[in-house]
Every structure is written in structure tokens, then in C-alpha cells.
Amino acid sequence: MGIIVLIEPQAGHKPDLDGKTWVIAGLRAVHAAPSDPDTPDDPADRTFCGQDTAPLERHSYHPDSPGAHWYPANLTPWVCVGCDTALRG
Ligand SMILES: [Zn+2]
């Protein structure tokens, strides 16, 4: 099962659709979702913490080694506790 990193933008923030140049100030939380079984490049309907993935923006980060964190290190302060707990469990 793949993991897709998703960014929850601040209300009113205009997302960068390329997902490459996220302005930290526009970020509310970092979530993760399992990849959709039918379309592995897309996230499933819900994050690991149960949030609807539709309004979330995809982040280009992928863990590059076994044991690596599921989130980009520079976004650690914004990691969703619910998703992190689910992924560690
Ligand atoms: Zn979450």
C-alpha cells in the first residue's frame, strides 16, 4: 500500500496546483492517505485520520527509504497527530 502525503491549506489560501512550492504560511496541517486501490497515483477518499481528501492538496514527497518518516522533514511542525499515530501503529 502506498502512502500519499496531503496538505491541508489555510482557509482562503490559494493552492499551488503543482504542489512543489508550498508557502509554509499557507499550510494548516500535513495528512496522509492510502493510495486508491484502483488508481494508485490518487489518494483514497479518506485520510488515515478520517478526513475527506477532496479539499486537500497533494504533496510531491515520497519516503525514499524503509523507516523514513512518511512526511517531509521540513513540515514536521504541521504533521497531523491522527495520521501519524495511525501510521506508526
Ligand atoms: Zn490527518
PDB file of the backbone (N, CA, C, O) and the ligand in Angstrom, with CONECT records:
HET     ZN  A 101       1
ATOM      1  N   MET A   1       0.833  -1.203   0.000  1.00  0.00           N
ATOM      2  CA  MET A   1       0.000   0.000   0.000  1.00  0.00           C
ATOM      3  C   MET A   1       0.865   1.249   0.000  1.00  0.00           C
ATOM      4  O   MET A   1       1.743   1.407   0.849  1.00  0.00           O
ATOM      5  N   GLY A   2       0.620   2.116  -0.933  1.00  0.00           N
ATOM      6  CA  GLY A   2       1.368   3.365  -0.965  1.00  0.00           C
ATOM      7  C   GLY A   2       0.752   4.401  -0.055  1.00  0.00           C
ATOM      8  O   GLY A   2      -0.423   4.327   0.306  1.00  0.00           O
ATOM      9  N   ILE A   3       1.564   5.361   0.304  1.00  0.00           N
ATOM     10  CA  ILE A   3       1.089   6.466   1.131  1.00  0.00           C
ATOM     11  C   ILE A   3       1.237   7.757   0.334  1.00  0.00           C
ATOM     12  O   ILE A   3       2.275   8.020  -0.274  1.00  0.00           O
ATOM     13  N   ILE A   4       0.193   8.539   0.354  1.00  0.00           N
ATOM     14  CA  ILE A   4       0.224   9.826  -0.341  1.00  0.00           C
ATOM     15  C   ILE A   4       0.133  10.935   0.699  1.00  0.00           C
ATOM     16  O   ILE A   4      -0.765  10.945   1.541  1.00  0.00           O
ATOM     17  N   VAL A   5       1.076  11.864   0.625  1.00  0.00           N
ATOM     18  CA  VAL A   5       1.116  12.981   1.564  1.00  0.00           C
ATOM     19  C   VAL A   5       0.200  14.087   1.053  1.00  0.00           C
ATOM     20  O   VAL A   5       0.261  14.477  -0.113  1.00  0.00           O
ATOM     21  N   LEU A   6      -0.646  14.582   1.948  1.00  0.00           N
ATOM     22  CA  LEU A   6      -1.630  15.603   1.570  1.00  0.00           C
ATOM     23  C   LEU A   6      -1.501  16.821   2.477  1.00  0.00           C
ATOM     24  O   LEU A   6      -1.298  16.707   3.686  1.00  0.00           O
ATOM     25  N   ILE A   7      -1.624  17.979   1.860  1.00  0.00           N
ATOM     26  CA  ILE A   7      -1.512  19.245   2.581  1.00  0.00           C
ATOM     27  C   ILE A   7      -2.896  19.845   2.765  1.00  0.00           C
ATOM     28  O   ILE A   7      -3.676  19.959   1.819  1.00  0.00           O
ATOM     29  N   GLU A   8      -3.184  20.230   4.013  1.00  0.00           N
ATOM     30  CA  GLU A   8      -4.428  20.947   4.276  1.00  0.00           C
ATOM     31  C   GLU A   8      -4.119  22.438   4.277  1.00  0.00           C
ATOM     32  O   GLU A   8      -3.404  22.919   5.157  1.00  0.00           O
ATOM     33  N   PRO A   9      -4.643  23.169   3.312  1.00  0.00           N
ATOM     34  CA  PRO A   9      -4.308  24.593   3.247  1.00  0.00           C
ATOM     35  C   PRO A   9      -5.064  25.400   4.286  1.00  0.00           C
ATOM     36  O   PRO A   9      -6.125  24.989   4.754  1.00  0.00           O
ATOM     37  N   GLN A  10      -4.512  26.548   4.641  1.00  0.00           N
ATOM     38  CA  GLN A  10      -5.240  27.503   5.468  1.00  0.00           C
ATOM     39  C   GLN A  10      -6.461  27.973   4.705  1.00  0.00           C
ATOM     40  O   GLN A  10      -6.454  28.020   3.475  1.00  0.00           O
ATOM     41  N   ALA A  11      -7.511  28.321   5.437  1.00  0.00           N
ATOM     42  CA  ALA A  11      -8.702  28.854   4.785  1.00  0.00           C
ATOM     43  C   ALA A  11      -8.329  30.081   3.973  1.00  0.00           C
ATOM     44  O   ALA A  11      -7.652  30.982   4.466  1.00  0.00           O
ATOM     45  N   GLY A  12      -8.769  30.109   2.738  1.00  0.00           N
ATOM     46  CA  GLY A  12      -8.511  31.269   1.902  1.00  0.00           C
ATOM     47  C   GLY A  12      -7.194  31.238   1.168  1.00  0.00           C
ATOM     48  O   GLY A  12      -6.929  32.082   0.312  1.00  0.00           O
ATOM     49  N   HIS A  13      -6.349  30.244   1.509  1.00  0.00           N
ATOM     50  CA  HIS A  13      -5.074  30.163   0.809  1.00  0.00           C
ATOM     51  C   HIS A  13      -5.286  29.594  -0.582  1.00  0.00           C
ATOM     52  O   HIS A  13      -6.022  28.625  -0.764  1.00  0.00           O
ATOM     53  N   LYS A  14      -4.643  30.197  -1.550  1.00  0.00           N
ATOM     54  CA  LYS A  14      -4.761  29.719  -2.916  1.00  0.00           C
ATOM     55  C   LYS A  14      -3.681  28.678  -3.161  1.00  0.00           C
ATOM     56  O   LYS A  14      -2.494  29.005  -3.159  1.00  0.00           O
ATOM     57  N   PRO A  15      -4.078  27.430  -3.370  1.00  0.00           N
ATOM     58  CA  PRO A  15      -3.060  26.378  -3.503  1.00  0.00           C
ATOM     59  C   PRO A  15      -2.272  26.473  -4.802  1.00  0.00           C
ATOM     60  O   PRO A  15      -2.778  26.909  -5.836  1.00  0.00           O
ATOM     61  N   ASP A  16      -1.040  26.058  -4.713  1.00  0.00           N
ATOM     62  CA  ASP A  16      -0.201  25.924  -5.896  1.00  0.00           C
ATOM     63  C   ASP A  16      -0.466  24.534  -6.472  1.00  0.00           C
ATOM     64  O   ASP A  16      -0.111  23.524  -5.864  1.00  0.00           O
ATOM     65  N   LEU A  17      -1.073  24.490  -7.611  1.00  0.00           N
ATOM     66  CA  LEU A  17      -1.523  23.209  -8.155  1.00  0.00           C
ATOM     67  C   LEU A  17      -0.372  22.295  -8.562  1.00  0.00           C
ATOM     68  O   LEU A  17      -0.577  21.096  -8.753  1.00  0.00           O
ATOM     69  N   ASP A  18       0.818  22.835  -8.694  1.00  0.00           N
ATOM     70  CA  ASP A  18       1.969  21.975  -8.982  1.00  0.00           C
ATOM     71  C   ASP A  18       2.433  21.240  -7.726  1.00  0.00           C
ATOM     72  O   ASP A  18       3.128  20.228  -7.812  1.00  0.00           O
ATOM     73  N   GLY A  19       2.043  21.759  -6.559  1.00  0.00           N
ATOM     74  CA  GLY A  19       2.407  21.111  -5.307  1.00  0.00           C
ATOM     75  C   GLY A  19       3.888  21.111  -5.004  1.00  0.00           C
ATOM     76  O   GLY A  19       4.360  20.282  -4.226  1.00  0.00           O
ATOM     77  N   LYS A  20       4.620  22.016  -5.596  1.00  0.00           N
ATOM     78  CA  LYS A  20       6.074  21.987  -5.430  1.00  0.00           C
ATOM     79  C   LYS A  20       6.611  23.155  -4.621  1.00  0.00           C
ATOM     80  O   LYS A  20       7.682  23.057  -4.022  1.00  0.00           O
ATOM     81  N   THR A  21       5.900  24.222  -4.600  1.00  0.00           N
ATOM     82  CA  THR A  21       6.427  25.422  -3.957  1.00  0.00           C
ATOM     83  C   THR A  21       5.469  25.901  -2.886  1.00  0.00           C
ATOM     84  O   THR A  21       5.009  27.043  -2.915  1.00  0.00           O
ATOM     85  N   TRP A  22       5.167  25.016  -1.930  1.00  0.00           N
ATOM     86  CA  TRP A  22       4.238  25.382  -0.873  1.00  0.00           C
ATOM     87  C   TRP A  22       4.794  26.454   0.017  1.00  0.00           C
ATOM     88  O   TRP A  22       5.907  26.352   0.533  1.00  0.00           O
ATOM     89  N   VAL A  23       3.995  27.493   0.188  1.00  0.00           N
ATOM     90  CA  VAL A  23       4.360  28.532   1.134  1.00  0.00           C
ATOM     91  C   VAL A  23       3.953  28.049   2.514  1.00  0.00           C
ATOM     92  O   VAL A  23       2.787  27.734   2.753  1.00  0.00           O
ATOM     93  N   ILE A  24       4.917  27.994   3.418  1.00  0.00           N
ATOM     94  CA  ILE A  24       4.671  27.444   4.748  1.00  0.00           C
ATOM     95  C   ILE A  24       3.502  28.164   5.430  1.00  0.00           C
ATOM     96  O   ILE A  24       2.707  27.533   6.127  1.00  0.00           O
ATOM     97  N   ALA A  25       3.400  29.456   5.234  1.00  0.00           N
ATOM     98  CA  ALA A  25       2.369  30.231   5.913  1.00  0.00           C
ATOM     99  C   ALA A  25       0.966  29.824   5.469  1.00  0.00           C
ATOM    100  O   ALA A  25      -0.012  30.104   6.162  1.00  0.00           O
ATOM    101  N   GLY A  26       0.868  29.167   4.320  1.00  0.00           N
ATOM    102  CA  GLY A  26      -0.448  28.798   3.827  1.00  0.00           C
ATOM    103  C   GLY A  26      -0.880  27.406   4.232  1.00  0.00           C
ATOM    104  O   GLY A  26      -1.850  26.868   3.698  1.00  0.00           O
ATOM    105  N   LEU A  27      -0.170  26.833   5.163  1.00  0.00           N
ATOM    106  CA  LEU A  27      -0.341  25.427   5.478  1.00  0.00           C
ATOM    107  C   LEU A  27      -0.976  25.257   6.850  1.00  0.00           C
ATOM    108  O   LEU A  27      -0.542  25.888   7.814  1.00  0.00           O
ATOM    109  N   ARG A  28      -1.988  24.422   6.950  1.00  0.00           N
ATOM    110  CA  ARG A  28      -2.624  24.185   8.247  1.00  0.00           C
ATOM    111  C   ARG A  28      -2.181  22.861   8.850  1.00  0.00           C
ATOM    112  O   ARG A  28      -1.914  22.786  10.050  1.00  0.00           O
ATOM    113  N   ALA A  29      -2.099  21.810   8.029  1.00  0.00           N
ATOM    114  CA  ALA A  29      -1.723  20.505   8.563  1.00  0.00           C
ATOM    115  C   ALA A  29      -1.233  19.614   7.421  1.00  0.00           C
ATOM    116  O   ALA A  29      -1.562  19.824   6.253  1.00  0.00           O
ATOM    117  N   VAL A  30      -0.442  18.621   7.796  1.00  0.00           N
ATOM    118  CA  VAL A  30       0.035  17.621   6.848  1.00  0.00           C
ATOM    119  C   VAL A  30      -0.625  16.290   7.189  1.00  0.00           C
ATOM    120  O   VAL A  30      -0.451  15.771   8.292  1.00  0.00           O
ATOM    121  N   HIS A  31      -1.377  15.741   6.251  1.00  0.00           N
ATOM    122  CA  HIS A  31      -2.053  14.467   6.445  1.00  0.00           C
ATOM    123  C   HIS A  31      -1.457  13.421   5.499  1.00  0.00           C
ATOM    124  O   HIS A  31      -0.646  13.726   4.625  1.00  0.00           O
ATOM    125  N   ALA A  32      -1.892  12.182   5.709  1.00  0.00           N
ATOM    126  CA  ALA A  32      -1.510  11.112   4.799  1.00  0.00           C
ATOM    127  C   ALA A  32      -2.743  10.276   4.491  1.00  0.00           C
ATOM    128  O   ALA A  32      -3.640  10.137   5.322  1.00  0.00           O
ATOM    129  N   ALA A  33      -2.774   9.727   3.294  1.00  0.00           N
ATOM    130  CA  ALA A  33      -3.866   8.846   2.899  1.00  0.00           C
ATOM    131  C   ALA A  33      -3.278   7.642   2.179  1.00  0.00           C
ATOM    132  O   ALA A  33      -2.228   7.740   1.544  1.00  0.00           O
ATOM    133  N   PRO A  34      -3.964   6.497   2.280  1.00  0.00           N
ATOM    134  CA  PRO A  34      -3.532   5.359   1.472  1.00  0.00           C
ATOM    135  C   PRO A  34      -3.821   5.652   0.010  1.00  0.00           C
ATOM    136  O   PRO A  34      -4.741   6.408  -0.304  1.00  0.00           O
ATOM    137  N   SER A  35      -3.051   5.067  -0.875  1.00  0.00           N
ATOM    138  CA  SER A  35      -3.342   5.249  -2.289  1.00  0.00           C
ATOM    139  C   SER A  35      -4.603   4.466  -2.659  1.00  0.00           C
ATOM    140  O   SER A  35      -4.906   3.425  -2.075  1.00  0.00           O
ATOM    141  N   ASP A  36      -5.321   4.994  -3.639  1.00  0.00           N
ATOM    142  CA  ASP A  36      -6.544   4.342  -4.105  1.00  0.00           C
ATOM    143  C   ASP A  36      -6.178   3.020  -4.779  1.00  0.00           C
ATOM    144  O   ASP A  36      -5.288   2.990  -5.629  1.00  0.00           O
ATOM    145  N   PRO A  37      -6.857   1.917  -4.409  1.00  0.00           N
ATOM    146  CA  PRO A  37      -6.505   0.617  -4.996  1.00  0.00           C
ATOM    147  C   PRO A  37      -6.671   0.594  -6.524  1.00  0.00           C
ATOM    148  O   PRO A  37      -5.947  -0.119  -7.219  1.00  0.00           O
ATOM    149  N   ASP A  38      -7.609   1.361  -7.030  1.00  0.00           N
ATOM    150  CA  ASP A  38      -7.865   1.355  -8.475  1.00  0.00           C
ATOM    151  C   ASP A  38      -6.949   2.314  -9.232  1.00  0.00           C
ATOM    152  O   ASP A  38      -6.549   2.039 -10.363  1.00  0.00           O
ATOM    153  N   THR A  39      -6.625   3.433  -8.605  1.00  0.00           N
ATOM    154  CA  THR A  39      -5.746   4.415  -9.232  1.00  0.00           C
ATOM    155  C   THR A  39      -4.666   4.795  -8.234  1.00  0.00           C
ATOM    156  O   THR A  39      -4.809   5.769  -7.494  1.00  0.00           O
ATOM    157  N   PRO A  40      -3.574   4.016  -8.216  1.00  0.00           N
ATOM    158  CA  PRO A  40      -2.535   4.169  -7.177  1.00  0.00           C
ATOM    159  C   PRO A  40      -1.889   5.552  -7.122  1.00  0.00           C
ATOM    160  O   PRO A  40      -1.264   5.899  -6.120  1.00  0.00           O
ATOM    161  N   ASP A  41      -2.030   6.336  -8.174  1.00  0.00           N
ATOM    162  CA  ASP A  41      -1.461   7.681  -8.138  1.00  0.00           C
ATOM    163  C   ASP A  41      -2.352   8.659  -7.379  1.00  0.00           C
ATOM    164  O   ASP A  41      -1.942   9.781  -7.081  1.00  0.00           O
ATOM    165  N   ASP A  42      -3.579   8.223  -7.068  1.00  0.00           N
ATOM    166  CA  ASP A  42      -4.512   9.106  -6.381  1.00  0.00           C
ATOM    167  C   ASP A  42      -4.762   8.619  -4.956  1.00  0.00           C
ATOM    168  O   ASP A  42      -4.684   7.421  -4.685  1.00  0.00           O
ATOM    169  N   PRO A  43      -5.062   9.546  -4.044  1.00  0.00           N
ATOM    170  CA  PRO A  43      -5.374   9.140  -2.669  1.00  0.00           C
ATOM    171  C   PRO A  43      -6.765   8.528  -2.571  1.00  0.00           C
ATOM    172  O   PRO A  43      -7.635   8.809  -3.396  1.00  0.00           O
ATOM    173  N   ALA A  44      -6.970   7.693  -1.561  1.00  0.00           N
ATOM    174  CA  ALA A  44      -8.299   7.168  -1.268  1.00  0.00           C
ATOM    175  C   ALA A  44      -9.199   8.306  -0.773  1.00  0.00           C
ATOM    176  O   ALA A  44      -8.757   9.449  -0.651  1.00  0.00           O
ATOM    177  N   ASP A  45     -10.464   7.980  -0.492  1.00  0.00           N
ATOM    178  CA  ASP A  45     -11.431   9.026  -0.135  1.00  0.00           C
ATOM    179  C   ASP A  45     -11.154   9.683   1.218  1.00  0.00           C
ATOM    180  O   ASP A  45     -11.530  10.832   1.452  1.00  0.00           O
ATOM    181  N   ARG A  46     -10.484   8.930   2.112  1.00  0.00           N
ATOM    182  CA  ARG A  46     -10.263   9.434   3.472  1.00  0.00           C
ATOM    183  C   ARG A  46      -8.797   9.350   3.844  1.00  0.00           C
ATOM    184  O   ARG A  46      -8.083   8.439   3.426  1.00  0.00           O
ATOM    185  N   THR A  47      -8.364  10.315   4.636  1.00  0.00           N
ATOM    186  CA  THR A  47      -7.024  10.238   5.205  1.00  0.00           C
ATOM    187  C   THR A  47      -7.016   9.201   6.318  1.00  0.00           C
ATOM    188  O   THR A  47      -8.060   8.657   6.680  1.00  0.00           O
ATOM    189  N   PHE A  48      -5.828   8.930   6.858  1.00  0.00           N
ATOM    190  CA  PHE A  48      -5.719   7.979   7.966  1.00  0.00           C
ATOM    191  C   PHE A  48      -6.430   8.489   9.216  1.00  0.00           C
ATOM    192  O   PHE A  48      -6.795   7.690  10.078  1.00  0.00           O
ATOM    193  N   CYS A  49      -6.634   9.797   9.333  1.00  0.00           N
ATOM    194  CA  CYS A  49      -7.351  10.343  10.489  1.00  0.00           C
ATOM    195  C   CYS A  49      -8.835  10.534  10.175  1.00  0.00           C
ATOM    196  O   CYS A  49      -9.574  11.072  11.000  1.00  0.00           O
ATOM    197  N   GLY A  50      -9.279  10.101   8.995  1.00  0.00           N
ATOM    198  CA  GLY A  50     -10.695  10.112   8.681  1.00  0.00           C
ATOM    199  C   GLY A  50     -11.203  11.353   7.954  1.00  0.00           C
ATOM    200  O   GLY A  50     -12.410  11.528   7.786  1.00  0.00           O
ATOM    201  N   GLN A  51     -10.292  12.203   7.529  1.00  0.00           N
ATOM    202  CA  GLN A  51     -10.705  13.436   6.856  1.00  0.00           C
ATOM    203  C   GLN A  51     -10.932  13.196   5.357  1.00  0.00           C
ATOM    204  O   GLN A  51     -10.254  12.376   4.738  1.00  0.00           O
ATOM    205  N   ASP A  52     -11.884  13.917   4.798  1.00  0.00           N
ATOM    206  CA  ASP A  52     -12.150  13.855   3.362  1.00  0.00           C
ATOM    207  C   ASP A  52     -10.931  14.384   2.597  1.00  0.00           C
ATOM    208  O   ASP A  52     -10.446  15.477   2.887  1.00  0.00           O
ATOM    209  N   THR A  53     -10.442  13.624   1.635  1.00  0.00           N
ATOM    210  CA  THR A  53      -9.234  14.049   0.912  1.00  0.00           C
ATOM    211  C   THR A  53      -9.528  15.035  -0.217  1.00  0.00           C
ATOM    212  O   THR A  53      -8.602  15.630  -0.768  1.00  0.00           O
ATOM    213  N   ALA A  54     -10.793  15.217  -0.566  1.00  0.00           N
ATOM    214  CA  ALA A  54     -11.115  16.056  -1.723  1.00  0.00           C
ATOM    215  C   ALA A  54     -10.564  17.482  -1.633  1.00  0.00           C
ATOM    216  O   ALA A  54     -10.046  17.987  -2.629  1.00  0.00           O
ATOM    217  N   PRO A  55     -10.658  18.159  -0.457  1.00  0.00           N
ATOM    218  CA  PRO A  55     -10.166  19.539  -0.414  1.00  0.00           C
ATOM    219  C   PRO A  55      -8.666  19.644  -0.153  1.00  0.00           C
ATOM    220  O   PRO A  55      -8.133  20.752  -0.092  1.00  0.00           O
ATOM    221  N   LEU A  56      -7.989  18.538  -0.002  1.00  0.00           N
ATOM    222  CA  LEU A  56      -6.561  18.560   0.322  1.00  0.00           C
ATOM    223  C   LEU A  56      -5.719  18.555  -0.952  1.00  0.00           C
ATOM    224  O   LEU A  56      -6.139  18.073  -2.004  1.00  0.00           O
ATOM    225  N   GLU A  57      -4.521  19.107  -0.816  1.00  0.00           N
ATOM    226  CA  GLU A  57      -3.608  19.192  -1.951  1.00  0.00           C
ATOM    227  C   GLU A  57      -2.509  18.153  -1.813  1.00  0.00           C
ATOM    228  O   GLU A  57      -1.977  17.944  -0.723  1.00  0.00           O
ATOM    229  N   ARG A  58      -2.176  17.516  -2.897  1.00  0.00           N
ATOM    230  CA  ARG A  58      -1.122  16.503  -2.847  1.00  0.00           C
ATOM    231  C   ARG A  58       0.253  17.142  -2.738  1.00  0.00           C
ATOM    232  O   ARG A  58       0.532  18.178  -3.340  1.00  0.00           O
ATOM    233  N   HIS A  59       1.095  16.496  -1.958  1.00  0.00           N
ATOM    234  CA  HIS A  59       2.492  16.913  -1.856  1.00  0.00           C
ATOM    235  C   HIS A  59       3.326  15.907  -2.650  1.00  0.00           C
ATOM    236  O   HIS A  59       2.991  14.724  -2.713  1.00  0.00           O
ATOM    237  N   SER A  60       4.407  16.384  -3.250  1.00  0.00           N
ATOM    238  CA  SER A  60       5.208  15.519  -4.120  1.00  0.00           C
ATOM    239  C   SER A  60       6.126  14.571  -3.340  1.00  0.00           C
ATOM    240  O   SER A  60       6.770  13.703  -3.928  1.00  0.00           O
ATOM    241  N   TYR A  61       6.184  14.743  -2.006  1.00  0.00           N
ATOM    242  CA  TYR A  61       7.107  13.936  -1.199  1.00  0.00           C
ATOM    243  C   TYR A  61       6.722  12.455  -1.176  1.00  0.00           C
ATOM    244  O   TYR A  61       5.547  12.110  -1.053  1.00  0.00           O
ATOM    245  N   HIS A  62       7.718  11.597  -1.296  1.00  0.00           N
ATOM    246  CA  HIS A  62       7.534  10.172  -1.047  1.00  0.00           C
ATOM    247  C   HIS A  62       8.694   9.694  -0.181  1.00  0.00           C
ATOM    248  O   HIS A  62       9.840  10.081  -0.412  1.00  0.00           O
ATOM    249  N   PRO A  63       8.405   8.852   0.818  1.00  0.00           N
ATOM    250  CA  PRO A  63       9.508   8.310   1.622  1.00  0.00           C
ATOM    251  C   PRO A  63      10.486   7.576   0.707  1.00  0.00           C
ATOM    252  O   PRO A  63      10.083   6.763  -0.125  1.00  0.00           O
ATOM    253  N   ASP A  64      11.777   7.871   0.873  1.00  0.00           N
ATOM    254  CA  ASP A  64      12.753   7.323  -0.072  1.00  0.00           C
ATOM    255  C   ASP A  64      13.496   6.115   0.472  1.00  0.00           C
ATOM    256  O   ASP A  64      14.333   5.541  -0.224  1.00  0.00           O
ATOM    257  N   SER A  65      13.202   5.717   1.711  1.00  0.00           N
ATOM    258  CA  SER A  65      13.864   4.535   2.252  1.00  0.00           C
ATOM    259  C   SER A  65      12.989   3.915   3.329  1.00  0.00           C
ATOM    260  O   SER A  65      12.178   4.610   3.942  1.00  0.00           O
ATOM    261  N   PRO A  66      13.144   2.608   3.570  1.00  0.00           N
ATOM    262  CA  PRO A  66      12.374   1.967   4.643  1.00  0.00           C
ATOM    263  C   PRO A  66      12.714   2.612   5.973  1.00  0.00           C
ATOM    264  O   PRO A  66      13.885   2.842   6.277  1.00  0.00           O
ATOM    265  N   GLY A  67      11.705   2.901   6.757  1.00  0.00           N
ATOM    266  CA  GLY A  67      11.941   3.532   8.045  1.00  0.00           C
ATOM    267  C   GLY A  67      11.964   5.045   7.988  1.00  0.00           C
ATOM    268  O   GLY A  67      12.022   5.705   9.025  1.00  0.00           O
ATOM    269  N   ALA A  68      11.917   5.607   6.774  1.00  0.00           N
ATOM    270  CA  ALA A  68      11.877   7.058   6.661  1.00  0.00           C
ATOM    271  C   ALA A  68      10.528   7.563   7.148  1.00  0.00           C
ATOM    272  O   ALA A  68       9.525   6.852   7.088  1.00  0.00           O
ATOM    273  N   HIS A  69      10.515   8.790   7.628  1.00  0.00           N
ATOM    274  CA  HIS A  69       9.242   9.394   8.014  1.00  0.00           C
ATOM    275  C   HIS A  69       8.330   9.475   6.803  1.00  0.00           C
ATOM    276  O   HIS A  69       8.795   9.581   5.668  1.00  0.00           O
ATOM    277  N   TRP A  70       7.031   9.424   7.054  1.00  0.00           N
ATOM    278  CA  TRP A  70       6.077   9.497   5.949  1.00  0.00           C
ATOM    279  C   TRP A  70       5.890  10.928   5.444  1.00  0.00           C
ATOM    280  O   TRP A  70       5.337  11.153   4.368  1.00  0.00           O
ATOM    281  N   TYR A  71       6.360  11.884   6.238  1.00  0.00           N
ATOM    282  CA  TYR A  71       6.180  13.300   5.888  1.00  0.00           C
ATOM    283  C   TYR A  71       7.529  13.950   5.604  1.00  0.00           C
ATOM    284  O   TYR A  71       8.563  13.459   6.057  1.00  0.00           O
ATOM    285  N   PRO A  72       7.524  15.049   4.860  1.00  0.00           N
ATOM    286  CA  PRO A  72       8.778  15.765   4.614  1.00  0.00           C
ATOM    287  C   PRO A  72       9.280  16.388   5.914  1.00  0.00           C
ATOM    288  O   PRO A  72       8.503  16.973   6.670  1.00  0.00           O
ATOM    289  N   ALA A  73      10.564  16.263   6.166  1.00  0.00           N
ATOM    290  CA  ALA A  73      11.132  16.705   7.447  1.00  0.00           C
ATOM    291  C   ALA A  73      10.859  18.186   7.712  1.00  0.00           C
ATOM    292  O   ALA A  73      10.680  18.588   8.861  1.00  0.00           O
ATOM    293  N   ASN A  74      10.826  18.989   6.661  1.00  0.00           N
ATOM    294  CA  ASN A  74      10.640  20.427   6.880  1.00  0.00           C
ATOM    295  C   ASN A  74       9.199  20.770   7.277  1.00  0.00           C
ATOM    296  O   ASN A  74       8.914  21.903   7.665  1.00  0.00           O
ATOM    297  N   LEU A  75       8.303  19.801   7.179  1.00  0.00           N
ATOM    298  CA  LEU A  75       6.907  20.041   7.547  1.00  0.00           C
ATOM    299  C   LEU A  75       6.542  19.389   8.876  1.00  0.00           C
ATOM    300  O   LEU A  75       5.364  19.311   9.226  1.00  0.00           O
ATOM    301  N   THR A  76       7.545  18.920   9.618  1.00  0.00           N
ATOM    302  CA  THR A  76       7.314  18.229  10.892  1.00  0.00           C
ATOM    303  C   THR A  76       6.379  18.999  11.840  1.00  0.00           C
ATOM    304  O   THR A  76       5.517  18.378  12.464  1.00  0.00           O
ATOM    305  N   PRO A  77       6.518  20.325  11.970  1.00  0.00           N
ATOM    306  CA  PRO A  77       5.647  21.029  12.935  1.00  0.00           C
ATOM    307  C   PRO A  77       4.160  20.950  12.600  1.00  0.00           C
ATOM    308  O   PRO A  77       3.322  21.208  13.463  1.00  0.00           O
ATOM    309  N   TRP A  78       3.827  20.603  11.377  1.00  0.00           N
ATOM    310  CA  TRP A  78       2.428  20.619  10.954  1.00  0.00           C
ATOM    311  C   TRP A  78       1.839  19.209  10.805  1.00  0.00           C
ATOM    312  O   TRP A  78       0.707  19.054  10.348  1.00  0.00           O
ATOM    313  N   VAL A  79       2.597  18.200  11.184  1.00  0.00           N
ATOM    314  CA  VAL A  79       2.127  16.829  10.984  1.00  0.00           C
ATOM    315  C   VAL A  79       0.860  16.558  11.796  1.00  0.00           C
ATOM    316  O   VAL A  79       0.787  16.899  12.977  1.00  0.00           O
ATOM    317  N   CYS A  80      -0.124  15.949  11.161  1.00  0.00           N
ATOM    318  CA  CYS A  80      -1.381  15.585  11.802  1.00  0.00           C
ATOM    319  C   CYS A  80      -1.131  14.430  12.773  1.00  0.00           C
ATOM    320  O   CYS A  80      -0.615  13.383  12.383  1.00  0.00           O
ATOM    321  N   VAL A  81      -1.498  14.627  14.029  1.00  0.00           N
ATOM    322  CA  VAL A  81      -1.240  13.616  15.063  1.00  0.00           C
ATOM    323  C   VAL A  81      -2.039  12.341  14.767  1.00  0.00           C
ATOM    324  O   VAL A  81      -1.546  11.232  14.970  1.00  0.00           O
ATOM    325  N   GLY A  82      -3.263  12.508  14.291  1.00  0.00           N
ATOM    326  CA  GLY A  82      -4.090  11.338  13.998  1.00  0.00           C
ATOM    327  C   GLY A  82      -3.480  10.465  12.908  1.00  0.00           C
ATOM    328  O   GLY A  82      -3.424   9.243  13.047  1.00  0.00           O
ATOM    329  N   CYS A  83      -3.029  11.082  11.837  1.00  0.00           N
ATOM    330  CA  CYS A  83      -2.405  10.326  10.755  1.00  0.00           C
ATOM    331  C   CYS A  83      -1.095   9.696  11.217  1.00  0.00           C
ATOM    332  O   CYS A  83      -0.805   8.543  10.897  1.00  0.00           O
ATOM    333  N   ASP A  84      -0.313  10.454  11.964  1.00  0.00           N
ATOM    334  CA  ASP A  84       0.981   9.951  12.419  1.00  0.00           C
ATOM    335  C   ASP A  84       0.785   8.742  13.335  1.00  0.00           C
ATOM    336  O   ASP A  84       1.508   7.752  13.214  1.00  0.00           O
ATOM    337  N   THR A  85      -0.180   8.812  14.243  1.00  0.00           N
ATOM    338  CA  THR A  85      -0.467   7.693  15.143  1.00  0.00           C
ATOM    339  C   THR A  85      -0.899   6.463  14.356  1.00  0.00           C
ATOM    340  O   THR A  85      -0.454   5.351  14.639  1.00  0.00           O
ATOM    341  N   ALA A  86      -1.763   6.666  13.371  1.00  0.00           N
ATOM    342  CA  ALA A  86      -2.253   5.540  12.579  1.00  0.00           C
ATOM    343  C   ALA A  86      -1.114   4.877  11.806  1.00  0.00           C
ATOM    344  O   ALA A  86      -1.085   3.654  11.669  1.00  0.00           O
ATOM    345  N   LEU A  87      -0.183   5.677  11.304  1.00  0.00           N
ATOM    346  CA  LEU A  87       0.903   5.129  10.500  1.00  0.00           C
ATOM    347  C   LEU A  87       1.983   4.459  11.340  1.00  0.00           C
ATOM    348  O   LEU A  87       2.696   3.578  10.859  1.00  0.00           O
ATOM    349  N   ARG A  88       2.100   4.882  12.600  1.00  0.00           N
ATOM    350  CA  ARG A  88       3.089   4.249  13.474  1.00  0.00           C
ATOM    351  C   ARG A  88       2.541   2.932  14.043  1.00  0.00           C
ATOM    352  O   ARG A  88       3.300   2.043  14.429  1.00  0.00           O
ATOM    353  N   GLY A  89       1.207   2.831  14.083  1.00  0.00           N
ATOM    354  CA  GLY A  89       0.591   1.691  14.768  1.00  0.00           C
ATOM    355  C   GLY A  89       0.666   0.403  13.985  1.00  0.00           C
ATOM    356  O   GLY A  89       0.185  -0.631  14.449  1.00  0.00           O
TER     357      GLY A  89
HETATM  358 ZN    ZN A 101      -4.664  13.583   9.419  1.00  0.00          ZN2+
END
